Structure formats: C-alpha cells, structure tokens
Amino acid sequence: MSMIYLDHAAATPMSRKALLAMEPYFSEQFFNPSSPYLPAKHVRDNYEYAKKTIAHSIGAKSADLVITAGATESINLAFTSVKAAELEPDILPEILILSTEHSAVVSAAASVARETGAVVKEIAVDRTGLIDLVDFRNKLSDKTVLVSVSLANNELGTIEPLSEIARIIAEERNNRLKSGNITPIYLHSDASQALNLMDISVARLGVDMLTINAAKIGGPKAVGALYFAHEVKLQPIIAGGGQELGLRSGTENVPGVMGFAAAVEELKTHLSGNRKKYQALVTILKNELSKCQVEPIFLGNKKHQLANFCPVCFPGIDAERLVFLLEDQEVYVSTGAACAANKGTASRVLTAIGLNDQEIAGSLRISLGVLNDEQNVRLSGQIIRETVEKEAKRVKNEY
C-alpha cells in the first residue's frame, strides 16, 4: 500500500508549478535584486511582479505587503503595532486574542506584553470553536489596541465571522473619535489555513493586517507575508539594509516569492473545484468513520468549516498511540497542530472548546489535500476505523 497523507494542515507538498517557477532563481537568475546592473534589475522586476500577484490574491496592492520568513514572523511583525502605537501617558494597551489561536499568536502576544506591560485577554469560543461575540464585546475596552482572530482555525477548520468582528471594531473606533480617545485599534487575522480554500478580500473582511503562508498552499516553506493597511504603524523586527519598506531587512528571497506567487495563481484557478472535491471526500471519510463501534465525535462547526478539515474524537482511545499505529500502516494523521504535538502538550484549542480530558486524548486532526482521492480516503477511513476498534478491545481487555 502506498502512503496515505492526511495532514495537509501541517504541510503541503510543493506544487510542480511552484517548483518550476523557483528553479531559475537558484542558478542562472541568481542576482541580488538590489544590485544596479541590468540582470539584477530584471530579477527585481520579476520579484515585484510576483509580489503583486500574491497581494492581488487577497485583494491588496504589493505596496501593502511585507514578505516574511513564514507566518510566525508575519504574526510577530503584526504585533509590533502595539509597541508602535501612540498612546496617552500612563495608558497600558490591551490585546485581545481568540482562545483557540495558534501558538505563534499566543507567544507573540505574551512577548509584546512583557515589553510594553500590555494586558492580554482571551476571547471565549463555543463548542465548535466559533467566537463568542458577546464575550468579545464585553472584553473590548477603550484601551484595546490589537485584536487578533484567525480566519480559520488550524485544528478545527472553523471559519470565524471576521467581517462582523471588524464591524464591532469600527463602532469602537468611531466612539473613540467622538470622545477624543486617540488610542488606535487594529484587527489582525492569521489566514494561513484559509488561503488555500477561501476567496479572500481584505476589504470584505475589514482587517487591518492579514498573515498568509506559502507552505500551506503548495508553495515553499519559510515564506510568508503580512498585509497591513496604510494607517497601521509597525516596527521592524530585523534591522539591516532596509528592504521590504524597512520592515524586513535582508536580501530578498526571490526563489521563495516566485514559488509563492505560482502556488497562489494555481490555487486561485482551482478554488471552487477544490472546495467541491474536498467536501465530497470529507463526506466519504465521515461515512466510513461513522461505522466505527467507538462512536466518533466530529469537531468544528459544520456550517462554518474549511472543506478539507475532518477533526474527529474517539473518546476513551489514546490518539497519540493511534498516530503511531496508523503510521505503521502508512496512514499519516496528527493529534493537533504539529508544533503542539511535537511538544507533547495538550491542545489548547480542544481545551478552549470545552472537551474533557478523555475527549482531548482521543482527538485526531485529519486534513485533506492534493494527495487524496476517493480511493485512498475511503481506504484510510476503513484503516482508522479498524485500528480504533482494535484499540478499544485492547483497552477493554486490560481492565
């Protein structure tokens, strides 16, 4: 049996088009885009065109985009807006993040809080991972400088109502203007998972900053970007030659950006078709898993969920052990975000949505992608089901 990969939320294989787009810039087109001679200027032109392609994919302009070394750096750069904010004396800024945010957001918020004295508050979610808007309104104050809510959760695939969140923030901004409060307020969103399957427009979403990531869409790893609106003030986190509007110094990663742009173009062409494909495959997978003698609990929001996500819980079964047993059969899944799973820590996402310890321990994150078709999805469902049932018998016999 060939490998069945069901963890596309962790990493995607490089698309052939992205790889081909990158190759010349490792060899014959190796020039530094900041150099003054003609071959280097051609590289600069190609780099800027690729950057424009990436920006257009989210309804932005290239001048609004800073290229970064992945989503984590993009998120950290976004959080410098708290340090750069012009505040009245003795005002301690507040940061609001969703309780299910990726560890990169949680860590960036904590880092800025240590530097500035900012207060970090977490916004509650419901059992499906959807934001509690009442809790959000209650925690929003006239000192809030930054709100960070992912567009789609990296473990559940739950899609958040960003436009509604943006509307609430706009009301707060208007109230501040009327009262003479000069404290700025920004909305940031990590759209790393969403770019692959959602038609994103920064204007429709109403965000002030948006993080995107090449590695989740068939592009190269360690390449990302931050969109930011003109009124947002940021501080560079890498000093040097002043590239990327002075916010991200260092010789431009030309091959990476070319691959990012090619991956973006490819996914935009197949966006609608991919959604339909994954919806059908997830339905097949759920049908197979539902036959299991250990009744599965499917996680996330059925109405607001990325089409390729199928997070599932088998209460009473050790999911970490399942991962290894499935690996022996060349079926690859995870127990949550790759970074958290690697540390062996309980998922903060599953804790935030109110799962008990037994449910958390029995949860798998399954995410489909380009390596999946009806045949291997159906087979994987059967293998997972049989493996869970064997584990259930083993556990029963032990007691």
N, C-alpha and C positions, 0 to 999 in steps of 0.2 A: 504493500500500500504506500502511495506517495504521501508526503506531508500534507496535513490539513491545517492551515493557519487561520486562527480565529481571534487574532489580537491586533487588528488594524488600528485600533485607537492608540496603541503603544508606538507602532512604527509601520510605515507603508514601504513596499518595495519601490525602488526608483523606476519611474516610467522610462520606457525606451526613448521617447521623445526628449525627456529632460536630460537623460544621459548624453544623447547625441548633441544637444544644444550646448552642453558644458564642455565637451571634449576639446574643441579647438582652442579654448581659452586656458588650457593646461599646457599647450605646446606652441603652435605657431602664432597664436594671438595672445601671447603671454605678457604683453606690455602693461606697464603701470599706467592706468588711465589719467593720472595727474601729470605725466611727462609731456613735454611741449612738442614733440615731433609727430609727424603725420600718422604713423601706425598706431601710436598711443591715443591720438585723437579719435581714430576710428573705433578703438576699443571703448573710449569714453562715450562716443555716440551710441554704440550698441548697448552699453551698460545703462545709459539714461533711457533708451527706448524700452529695455526690459523692465526697468523700474516703473516706467509709465504703464506698462502692461499690468504689472502687479497692482498698482494703485487703481487703475480702471476697474479691476475685478471687484473692488469694494466701493466703487462709485466715488473715488477720490482722485486727486492730482498727485503727480510724482513729487511736487514741492511739499506736499503734506506728509511724506513718507520718509522714515528713517530706517535704513536697513540695519539689522542687528544680527548677532550670532545666535539666533534662535528665539523662541518665545520667552524663555526665562529672562533673558537680557531685555527684551522688549517690555516685559512687565515691570522690571526694576526701573527702567527708564521712565515709564509712565508714572511710577510712584515718586519720582523726584519732583513732580508737580506740587507735592505737599511742601517740600523744602523750598521751592521757588516761589511759593505763594506769598503775596504781600498782605500781611495781617496787621491788625491794630495791636498796639503793645499789650503784652500780658495775655494774649489770646492763645490758648493751646488748641491746635487744629484737631479735628476728629476725622477718622477714616472709617467708612462702613464697607464691609465685605460680606459676601454671602457665606453662610456657614458651611457650604459644600464646595468652596473654591479649591482650586489646585494648590498644592503646597508651595508653588512658586509665588502665588499671590499672598498666601498666609505669611511666608517668610519675608517677602518684600515689605508688607505692612508692618511686621514686627521690627524690621531693620530701620525703617523710617521713624517708627515710634521711639526707638532708642535714641536716635539722633536729634529728634525735634521735641520729644515729650508728647507727641500726639497720642490721642486716645483711640484705640481700635475697638470697634463694636462689630459683632457678627449678627447678620440678619437671619432670622429663622426661615425654615422651609417646611413644606408639608411632607407627607409620607412619600410623595412621588418626586421630591426634590424641587418642586416649584416654589418660588419666592412667596413669602407671606407679606403681602403689600401693606397690611395693617401694621405689622411689626416694623416694616421699613419706614412707614410714615411716623411711627412713634419714636423711632431711634434717630431719625433725621432731625438735625438741630441747626441753629444759625451759626454753629462753629464747624459744621461738616464741610471739608474741603474736597474730599475724594470719595466716590462711591465706585466699587469695583464688583461687577456681576458678570460672570461668564455667559456668553451667548448660549452655549450648550455644554452641559456638564460632561467631564471626561470619564466618569464611571457609569453614569446613568443614561447619558444622552438626552437628558431633559432640557428642553429649549425654554429659555426664560423670556418673559414679555418685556424686552428692553425698551420698546417704544413707549410703553406705559410707565416704566421706571423713569425714562427720560422726561415724560410729561410732568411727573411729580417733581422732578428736579427743576424743570423750567419754572414751575409755580414758585418753588422755594427761591429761585434766582430772582424772579420778579418781586417777590415780597422783600427781599433784601435791598433791592434797588430803591423801593419805595421808602424803606426805613433808614436808608443811608448806610447800611451794613456793606462794607467793602470786601468782605470775605468771599473769595471766589469759590465756586463749587463745580466739580467736573465729574463726568461719568466715563469710566473706563470699562472695557469689556475684553475678556480673553476669548477670541473667536477661533482658537487653534483647531478645535474639533469641528466647528461648524462650517468652515470654509469649503470643505470637501463636498457638502451636500445641501448647502443653503445659498440662495441668491442674496448676497449681502450688499446693502447700501448703507453707508454711514449716515447719510441724510435721513433715510427712512427710520433707521434705528435711533437716531438722535444722540449718538455717542460723541464725546469729545475726544476720546482716544480708543483705538482698537488694536489688539495684538493678533497677528497672524503668523503661521508657521509652515514652512515648506515641507518639513518632514512628515506632516500628517496628510499630504495630498499627492504623494508620489514624487516629491522633489527631494533635494539633498538635505541631510541633517545639518544642524548648526547654522541654519539660515532662517531668519525671521524678519519681521518688520513691525514698526509702530506707526500707525496713523495718528496724527494729532491736529486738532483744529488750531487756527491761527492765534486765537486768544489764549491758548494754553501755554504757560511758561514752564520750561523744563530745564534741568541742569545736566550737563554731560557727566557720565559715569566713567568715561575713558578719555583721558587727555592725550593730545598729540597734535597731528598736523591739520586738524580742523575739517576733516571730511564729514560728509552727511550733516550739513548745516552746523558743523561744530559740535554736534551732539554725540557723534560716534566716530572718533578719530581712528585712523589706521587705514592702510591700503585696502581699497575696496575688494571685496570677494566677488570678482567678476564671474568666475565659473558658477559659483553658487547662485548668484542672482539670475544668470541666464537659465539655469535649471529651474529655479523658482518660477520664472516667467513662463517657461514652456509647460510646466506642470499646471499652472493656473489656466493657461489657454486650453489645454486638453480637458481639464475637468469642467470648464465652463461649457464646452461643446457638448458634453455628455451629462450635464447636470440632471435634467429631467429624466432621462433614461436610466441613470444610475439609481435615482430615488425609487423608481418603479421596480427595478431589478432587486434592490435590497429589501424593499417591503415584501416582495414575493418570497424571497429567500428566508427572511426572518419568520414569516408565517409558516413555512415548511419546517423550520427548526423548532418553533414553538409547538407545533403539532406533534413532532417526534418526542420532544421532551415531556409533553403533557401525558404521554403514555406511561411515564415512569411510575413505579409503585410508591416512590417517595414523591409526594405531590410537590411540584415546583411552584415557587412564588416568583412571578416575573416583576422586575423592579422598573422604576421610572414612570413617566407619565404617558399613557397610551395615546393621548391626543396631541401631546407636545413632546415628541421624542425624535431624535435623528433616526432615519430609516434603517441604518445599518447596525443599530445597537440592540442587543438582546441580553441585558444583565439578568441573572437568574439566581435564585436562592434555593438550596435544598437543605432545609432545617435538620440539624442533627448529624449532618455529614461534614467531615473535615475537608474544606475546599482546597487547602494547601496540599493535602495528601492527594486529592483528586487531580490537581495540576500535574503532579509527578507521575501518577498512574496513567493519565492521558498522554503525557509526553512519551511514555514507553510505547504507546500505540501511534505515535507521531501525530497526535492531535494537540495543538498548542492554544491554550487559553490562559487567562490570568485571574488573579483574585481581586484585582482593582488596578489603580494607577501603578505603572511599572516602578516608579520611584518609591512608592509606599510599600509595595510588595517586596522589593529588594531589601528594605529595612526590616521587614518582618513585623511592622506595626499595624494595628487595626485601622481600617479605613475610616477616616474622619467623615467622609461622605455618608457612609452607611450608618455611622453613629448619629449624624445630624438628622437623618430622615427617620430616626426612631426605631431602628431594628434592634432586637435584643442580641445578646452575645452569641446565642446559638444560631440565629439567622445570619449575623455577620460572618461567623466562622464558616457557614455553608454557602457563601455567595461567590459566584463566578462572574467575571466581566467577559462577555463574548461580543466581539465587534467584527462585522464582515467587511469585505473589501474586494479588490480586484482579483485576488487569488481564489475566490469562492465561486462555485456554480451549484446548480441544483443537486448534482450527484454527490459532491463532497459535503455539502451542507446536510443532506439527508443522511449520509453515512455517519457524519460526525454526531448528529443527533442520536442515532442509534448507539454509537460507541459511548457517548456520555451517559445516556440512559442506562445502558448495561453496566457501566462502571459504577454509577451511583447505586444501583440495585445490589451489586456485589458488596460494595462498602457497607450498605445498610445491613446486609446479612452478617457481615463480619462483626460489625459493632454490636448487633443483637446477640451473637454467639458469645461475645466477650462478657456480656452481662447476664 
